[in-house]
Structures are given as C-alpha cells and as structure tokens.
Amino acid sequence: MKRLFDPDGRTTALCALLALAALGGCGGGGGVGSGGTGYLDKGVAIGTVNGFGSVIVDGVPYDDREARVVREVAPGVDALAEIKLGDRVAVEYTVAGVASLVRIDTALSGPVATGVARGRFTMLGQTVAVNAGGGSGPTTQFGGGYLQTSDLRAGDSVEVHGVLVQEGASYLVQATRVDKLATAPAYLSVSGIVTGLAGGSNPAFALAALGVDAIGASLVPAGSVLVNGQAVTLLAVPATLLATGAGAPRLRAAQIRVRSLQAHALDDYISGTVSQLDTTARTLMLGALRVNYSSAAVSPATPAIANGQYVQVRGAIAGDGSLTASSIAIRDDDAQDEAELHGNISAYDAATSRFTVRDVVVDASGASLQGCPATGLANGLYVEVAGSLASSGVAAKTVQCENEPSDGTVEREGIAGAVDLAAMRFALTTERGTVVSVAWTASTYFGGASPQTLSGSKVDVQGSLVNGVLVASKVKVDD
C-alpha cells in the first residue's frame, strides 16, 4: 500500500486535505470525490432533503426529473435508488437548479449496539444523536417501520443519515434520518474522522471507538493518501466485525473512501454543523472542512454565527483545499425544520386528516386549507404542502390545492399491464378505469418489482407527463 498512509499528516494533496463535513457526495464513478484534478464545469450541493416538488435540499430546490439517483451498494458499485425525506444527498448540476445526478450518502449502516438513552445510541463504534426537534439540525426522520426514537432496539439493522458534529475532542453523528432495515446490509458502512493512523505492514486507524484494519482495503479516489483528521466512509463485510456490544468494536475495511471535493465552475452548497469557530480570523469548520467566511454575507444577521449551529455555506474551493464562502445561511429552528411538498394526495384518511404526498406521510389535522374543493381533501388532488418536519413525516401548516402543473412531477396509482419490455412501456389502469401510458428509462427506479415482474401488480408511479405519456422516475409496488 505504497503512499496510502501518512500518520503525521505531512501529505498535502487536495483530496487528502479536503474532507467533507457533510459526509456527502462521493460514490463510485466520476463527479464528487472522483479524485481527478482540474476545474469541472458543474457545481455540487451537499445537504439534507427537506421536501419534494423538485428535490429540495436545505430549502433549495433542484429539478430532478432527468437526474439519475444512485447510492453505492458495494465497493465501487452504484445502484438506482429513491430519495427519502431526511436523506443526506450530493446533487450535481451543470445548470444551476437542475440536477444531473443525485447521490444518496449513508453515514452508517449496520447493527445497533446499544438501546437509546437520552436521545443517543451507539453502533459500529459511533455515537448517534437523535434530534427530536428544537435542536441544531433538522428533526430526525424515522422509517422502515420506526415511528420514533423509542422504537430502536439493540441488534436491529439500521441505516443512518446524518452530519458530523464535534463534541469535545471527538465527533458524533447527528442523525437526519434513521431507517430500520428488513435485512442486514451486504456491506457495513461507517463514516467518521480518521485518528490514530498507523502505517507499516498492518495499516490501521480509528473512527471514534471503532478500530479499523486497513490492510488490503482499496482507497478511493485513486491517488488519495490517508491522514489523521480526514472524513472518510468505509465499507466492510459484516463477518469482519468483532465485538458488537458496548465495548470497542473492530472490523476490516474492504474500501475506504476519502470524502473530497474538486474545484467547480459553479458554486457549491455545503450544509453542516459549525465547530472551531474563529471570529477573528473568520474561519470555521464543518466536520473536517475548513471554511473561510471573511467575505461572506451572513443571513440572518442575528443571531451571530456560533458553534453548534446548522448552516448552509455557498462558495468555491480555494487552492489550499478550504472553502471560500460567498454566503452563509444560518438554518435556525424554523428554517431547518421547514418542509415543502408538491404532488398528488394518496392514502387519504378523512378521520385523521392524514395522507401521503411523494411517499411522505402528512398530518393535516391542524392545517389551513387553501383553494380546495368545498368537499375537502381527496385522493388525486394536486397540492402544495407547507409545514414542519415531524419524526415520521410532515406536520402541515397549510395545504393549498392547485391545478396539476404541466412540467411538474405527478403521481398515479393503478394496476400495471401490457408490459412491453422492448419499448420500455406499460399500461396503468387506475381505480376509475382510466388507462395511462407509462414509459420508463434507464434512470427509473423500481421498488418491489422489476419490469419483468411488473404485470398485474398494483403500483404507484411518479414522473412527468410528456405528450400524454407518464415518463416514470419511480415505479413502486403499492403496499
């Protein structure tokens, strides 16, 4: 493993020094974290998903109708995936506001080691903090059968999205989403800050309380050199994990990915939690990323930037690997928990005023209805929902009924039939008997079915209408 490790931190390669605070945007293939040099004609937004219409990342919308949505499922292997509320993502764009690629980034994936105590639990040697609302960062979302923090149990297999937060001399993961997994993951995933790096014939390091054996591990991007203080994400075969209880666990990494950014032609947006604030030098850290905000416009002007705040930084990569900020938006309690949804109502329950929009559960029991029929809400209505994040969805403040936009994402439910694999089309028969022609592309995500097994299934289709054809971005079996 020649020149992979530098325990003293003397190597100054850009990819080694610039580690993302947001734990975002570095999967297989090119783009974020691809390790090349030069000035790329694009921009990247790394943050937390707080809504859909387009995909909305920390309040900024990105048109994702033609974007591929992927996640890394094995070393260097990407698979199509679906975005969920609270996910941490890296959005790549060559035109401002229009996503070309959305990469879903998991902070942790594997078994829970200890049950929840005072809003925290441990897994894979990392402390995970759950935000029930009112703290720094977005309210933690729960899914996969979880509804709240108390549902977690030691031994459960979970997936955690979140940001690195410095606490004393160590770091924890502030969770933005926690999903219970139906089965154990094929690869454990761990994100954290490298400490205690040792090279030689048996290279090793620590991520918080997790010991990592790195012998034989692939290091990506190509040409990277590990140093103490970097943010990395590793993948490991579950069988290599030892001591899964409250003690110090250890595993052998199959892949170690340095969380790095390249210089881009367009501005980047990075969201994370402030630490090591220096108001004299006007610098701060987002995890392992140093931010210079000496020329940045800060909004709102009060309160002033402080350690522990969740912020969104806009800027460009400087020659020393830091991020030179042009603006910083402080995401206070109201802003960080804002949620916005655009789409069709499904699964409407009149007794509870709960329904689903874009796979997100909405509680409209306390919402003000605007522009809606006198008969009230109903399945199929196209609405704009504004509200706040709850632990398992959105608590709506307003629900505004609208006409379906000609260029927006819409949703249809029904029975799939007449599947034409060669033409990549099928017919969707709705409950009203209407037949909708649906086309899929190489970027369409299929959940619970494949094109080969689709016929006869009750499915939910999301996509955009083009000349009367519903071009699907997502096709899921309707449970």
N, C-alpha and C positions, 0 to 999 in steps of 0.2 A: 504494500500500500504506500508506494512512494509519494511523499509530499502531501499526504492526505491530512496529516495531523500536525499541529503546531501548538503544543501545550502553553508556550509562553506568549502566544498571541502576536508574534513578530510579523507574520504574513499579512500583507495589506491589500490583497486582491479584493476588488469591489464585491464580488459575490460572497466572499468570506466576511467582509465587514458589514455589509448592508443586510441585516436580518429583519424580517417584517414583524412589526409589533402586532399586527392584526392576525397573525397565523394564517395568512390568506395567500391564494393565488399561485401555487407552484406545483401543478400536476405534471403528468407526462406530456411529452411533445414540446412544441415551441411556445413562445409567449412568456408570461411571467415566470421568472425563475429558470428560463431555458439555458442561461449561462453564457450566451453569446455576448459579443461586445458591439458597440455602435449605437446609433441613435435610431430607435424604432418609431415608425410613423403610426403611433397609436397612443392610447392612454389606458390607465387601469384604475378601477375603483374597487377598493377592498373594504368591506364593511358588513353590516348586519341587515338582513332583509326585514323591512317593516311594512311591506304592503305589496299589492299586485294590482295591475292595470296594464302597465308595463311592469317590469320588476323594479321595486322601489328599494333602494339601499340607503339607509340612514337619511331618508327624506328626499333623495334624488332619484327621479325616475329614469329608467333606461328601456327603450323599446327592444324587447327580446323576441319579437315574432320570428326573426330569421336567425336567431342565435342558437348555436349548439350548447347544450347544458350537459356538463360531464362531471364526473368525480373519479379519482384514482382508486381502483379497487384491488390492485395488486401492483408490485413494483413496476413502474413504467407503463401500466395498463390503465387506460381510461374507458369508462362505460357511460352511456347515456343515463341521465338521472333527472329527478324532479326537484324543484326548489320548494322549500318549506319556509313558513314564517319563522324567523329567528335564526335561519341558517347564516353562517358566515360564507361569503362568496367573494370571488375576484371577477369583476366584469371587465372584459377587454373591449375596446371600441376604437375604430378608426375614424368614425364621425361622432362628434360629441353628442351624447344622449342616445346613441344607437348601438346596442350590444352586438358584437360579432361572436363572442364566446363568453359563457358564464361557467366558471369553475367553482364547484361546491367543495369547501375545505373543512374537513372534520378535525377538531382538536384532539379528541380522544375516542377510541373505540375499543371496547373490551369489557371485562368483568368488573363490577362494583366490588371494592374490597371491604368497605365499612358502610353501615347504615348512616342515615342523615342525622347529624347532631348540630343544632344551632345554625341550620341552613347550609351545612357543609357535609361533603362526603369525600372519600378517597378512592382512587382507582389508579392502577399502574404507577404507584408511587407519587401521584399528583393529587393535590388538594383542589377540589372543585367547589366553588361558591355559587349558590343559587340566589338570584335576586328576585324576591317576591314582590318587588315594586317599591319605588321611592328611593332606591339606592343608585349608585353610579352604574350606568349602563342600562340597556334595555331589560325589561322584565323577562325572566327566563320562560321560554315556551316549553311545553311538555307534549309528547306524542307517543305513538306506538302502544297505546293503552294506558300510559301515565296521564293523570289529570293534574297532579300537584306533587310537591316535594315529598310528602309522606308516603307516596306510592313506591318510592325506590326501596329496594331490598338488596342486602349484600348477596352477591352471587349472580345478580341479574346481569345480562349482557346489554350494554347501553352504548349509544353514540352521543357524544357531547360536542356542541359547537360553543366557541367562546373566545375571549381575548385574554392575553397575559396581563396580569396585574401584579405589580411589585408590592410585596408585603415584607418590610424589613429587608433582610439580605436575600430573601428568596422570592419566588413567584408562584402564584396560583392561577387557575383558570376560572375566570368569571363567566359562568355559563349563559349563553343566549338561547340555547335550545338543548333539551335532553330527550332523547327518544329511546324507549325500550325496544330492543331488537328481538325478533321472533326466534332467531337462531344466533349462535356465536359467530362472530365475523371470521372470514377466512384469514385475515391478517389483523393483528392488533395494530392500533395507531396511537402514537404518543407525540405530543408537541410540548416543547419547553425550551429552556435556556441551558446551553452546554456549560457544565462546571466540572472541575476535577479531571480535565483531559489528560490522559496518559497515552503516549505513543509506544513505539517499540514493536516487538513481535506480537504482543497481545493488546492492541489498542482498545481503550475503554474510556468511558466518561459517565457523568451522572446527569439526569434530568430530574431536579428536585430529589426525592427519595428513591428514585429508580436508578439502579445500576445497569449500564448498557455495555455489553460486549460487542465491539465493532469489528472484530476480525472477520474478514470475508464479506463484509457488507459493501454494497455498491453505494457510492457517494455521488449525488446529483445536486445541481447541474454538473456536467463534466468540467473538470478543471478546478472544482472547488477545493478548498483546504479548510478543515475544521479548526476552529479556535474557541477558546473559552469566551463566553458571553454571547454566542450566536443563538438565534432562534432556529430550531430545526424541527422537522417532523420525521419520525421513523416508522417503518413498517416492520413487523416481526411475526413469525409463525407462532401461533398460540402455544404450541408444545414447548417452546423455548422459555416460557415464563415460569419462574420459580418463586415460591413464597408469595402466594396471592392474598394472604391475610393482612393484618395491620402492620406487620414487620416490613423490612426493607426488601422489596422485590427486585428481581434481576431478570433480564432477558437478553437474547442475542438478536441484534438488528439484521434484517435482510437488506434494507435500504435506508439510507439517511439522506433526507432532502434538506438542503440549506435554503431557508426562506429568504429569497433575494429578489431585488428589483433591478431592472435596467433603466437607463435614461430613455425617456419617451418624448416624442414630438408634442404630444398633447399633455395637459396637466393630469396628474394622478390625484386620486382622493383616497386617503387612508384614515380609517377610524380606529380609535383605541383609547386606552386609559392613561392619563398623564402620570408620569413619575419623574423624579430627579429634576424638578423644575428649577431653573436658574433665572430669576427675573432680571438680574444684572446683565448677564450675557444673552438673555432672551433665547434660551435653549430649553428643550425638554426631551424626555424620552417617551416613546410609545413602545413598550416592551424593549426590544433591542435596537430600535430605530431612533437615531438622533434627529431631532427637528430643530432647525434654526428659524425662529419666528420674528427676527428683528425688523423685517419689513412687512409683516403680515397684518392684515386687517382682522381684528378680533370682534366677533359678534356672539351674543350681545356684549356691550362694553362693560356691563356689570352683571353678575359678579366677575371679578378678575379671574384669570386662569389660575387653577390650583391643582396640586397633586390629588389624584383620585378622581378627577373629572373625566367623563367620557366626551371625547371631542372628535370632530371630523376635520382633517387637515387637507387643504388643497395646495399643491405645489409641484416642484420639479426636483429631480435627483441632481445633486451637486457633484463636483469632481471628487470630493473626499468620501462620497457614499452617503452623506446625510441628505435629508430632505429640506429644501429651502421652501418655506411656506409663503404663499401669497395671501392666504386667508385661513382662519381657524374659526369654526363654528362650535361653540360650546353647546353640547346636547344636554340641556338641563332636564329635570324630571319630566316636564311636559313634553319637550321635544323628543327625548329618547324613547318615550313610550307611545308616541303618536303612531297611529296605524291608518292605512288607507287602502280600500279595496274597490275595484271596479269589475263588475261581472254580473252573471245571471244567478238569481236565487234558486237553490235546490234544497231538498230535505226540510222544507218549511214546516214548523210546528207552531200552530196558532195558539196552543195553550201556554207555551213558554216563550213565544216570540223569538225562538231560536231558528237559525237557518245556516246554510253554508254558501259561501261565495269563494270561488277559486280554491276549493278544498280547505278553506279556513272556516271554523265554526264562529258564528257571530251571535252574540247575545244582544238583541234589540229591545229588551224589555223596558229599558229606560231611555230609548232613543226618540228623537223627534223625527216624524215622517214628513218629507217634503216632496210635493209634486206627485204623490202616489194616488192610485185609484181610491174612490170612496169605500170600496170593499176591502181595502187594506193590502197588505203584502200577500204575495202568492208565488208559487214556483214559476220560474221562467222570466219573471220581471228582471229587467236590467237596472242595477242600482249602483250608486256610489255610496260607500260606507266610510264614515269618518269616526274615529274613536280612539281608544287606548288599548294597549296590549294587556290582555289577561293571561293567566297561566296556561290556558289551553285555547287561545283564540283571541277574539277582539270583542271588547265591550263597546258597543256602538253608542255614539252621542247623536249622530244624525244619519238617517237613511234617506237618500234622495233618489227618487225614481226617474229614469231617463229613457230616451229612445236608444236603441242599440246603435253604437257608432259604426260607421261603415268601415273604419280602419282599426277597430279595437279587437281585443280577444273576447270571444263569446263561448258559451258552453251549451252543449246539447246532450241529452240522455236518451237512451233507447237500446234496441236490440240490433246487434251487428249481423249483417247477412250479405250475400252476394259478394264475397271477398274475392277480389281479383289480384293475385299476388304479382302478376307481371305488370299490371297497370298501377299497382300500389293504391288501390281504391276499395271502398266497401260502401254498402248502403246502410244507413242508420234509420230504423223505424222508431219514431217517438211514440209516447203513450197516446198521443192524439191521432196516430196513424199517418202522420206526415213522414215522408221519406226524404232524408237529407243525404246528398252525395258527399262522402268524406274521402279525402286524399291524404296520404301520409308521405313523408320524405325520409331521407337518411338521418335526419335530426329528430324525428318524432320519438318521444319516449313512450314505451308500452309498459303498463303496470298490471301484473296479474294475468297477462295473456301475451301472446305473440301474434303476428299476422297469420301464422299457420293455424293457431287455435282460436282465432277470434270469432269465427262464425257461430251464431247462436248465443253469444254472451251478452249480458246486459252491461253496457259500458257508458262511461262518462267521457265526452270528448271536448277538449278545449283547443281553440285555434281561431283563425281569422277567415272570414268569408271572402273568397276571391271569385268573382264572376259566378256566384251562386254555389260554389263548391267550398266546403269547410275544410281548409287546409290545417290538419291537426298538428299541434305542438305536443299534445299529450293525449293518450288513449289509455284509460284505466278501467278495469273491471269494477263495476259498481257493487259494492258490498251491501 
